[in-house]
């Protein structure tokens, strides 16, 4: 099946071809016809499955025929980064149309947003908090909205935005089409769907609690004080061309990033304490290859479309299986392959057990020669069976690792 099989305008199909896309993903094949037919929709699919285009393309097709002034479509997103990413994709797909969008997010100049609003955009891409600010100031009106998209609905719920989402949607009085997209469909999200969607169609692609099969998942047992050394050893692998390293806290993200930079690894940290401009610059630098490693808290684990991430490394294993699944979904996007490597200490035993139970599999254990793998959980790491061992480190690498153990690693582990 090709995109030309959909009743999309020639201008939209041309933009899709410009993007190099010819065949829709499963969620796009199922969701686009329903959205084009005007149906309310709840779509659940794994991260990286193409959900953004699944709602942008029908939206553009509809808005090309809307002649009335005012905001005709609203997209709600949980984070500033996701909103900007949606706007970037929207701009690419709308390039041959007259449809324009404005981005309304926190951390940006209110004056600049007011200028964008005065240019009469047909689409608002917004985070709930800043959109509520504009609604209360009277600088945004939603009485002409005909289509609403709630993206990453489960994340909106996790972040406590559902009360704001309810208030926003209740300001839209006229009948409208609502599309809800999510990686998971928990009870709270289902409740919102029943409240605001009219007899919605359901699209569920794959086992949403299961990562893509193209991700190879490895567990590296390690002592807490050896984490930094192990991370550096993993990053010496030539196949690690682009990696996201996840930490539990902002402080640890900064310390791990500094440790990598001192070891001549091109790394940058991203987390909630960074300014919006710093976060944009970090993401842009990582996407463009100026940084090989991005060290992140879970602010980067959901919704961001960062292509060609070869590896996700859990420097700190998350305690919640859902978080693990969302993190490793940053690699193997759009059917590509990737690896998810988790540094697991004896203290992480219960978290690893919960993750393996949620996945329904025992994750493969691996080891790096020269770094001791403690006896942990079920299996001893290492051996050719796991396929995860590295070549013996040379003397220079061993010297660097020894130095890290004596200096940089310990402070990383203390918070």
Secondary structure by P-SEA (a helix, b strand, c coil): cccccccccaaaaaaaaaaccccccccccccaaaaaacccbbbbbccccccccccaaaaaaaacccccccccbbbbbccaaaaaaaaaaaaaaaccccbbbbbbbccccaaaaaaaaaaccccccccaaaaaaaaaacccccccccbbbbcaaaaaaaacaaaaaaaaaaacccbbbbbbbcccccaaaaaaaaacccbbbbbbccccccccccbbbbbbbbcccaaaaaaaaaaacccccbbbbbbccaaaaaaaaaaaaaaccccccccccccaaaaaaaaaaaaaccccbbbbccccccccccccccccccccccccaaaaaaaacccccccccbbbbbbccccaaaaaaaaaaaaccccbbbbbccccccccccccccccccccccccccaaaaaaaaaaaaccccccccc
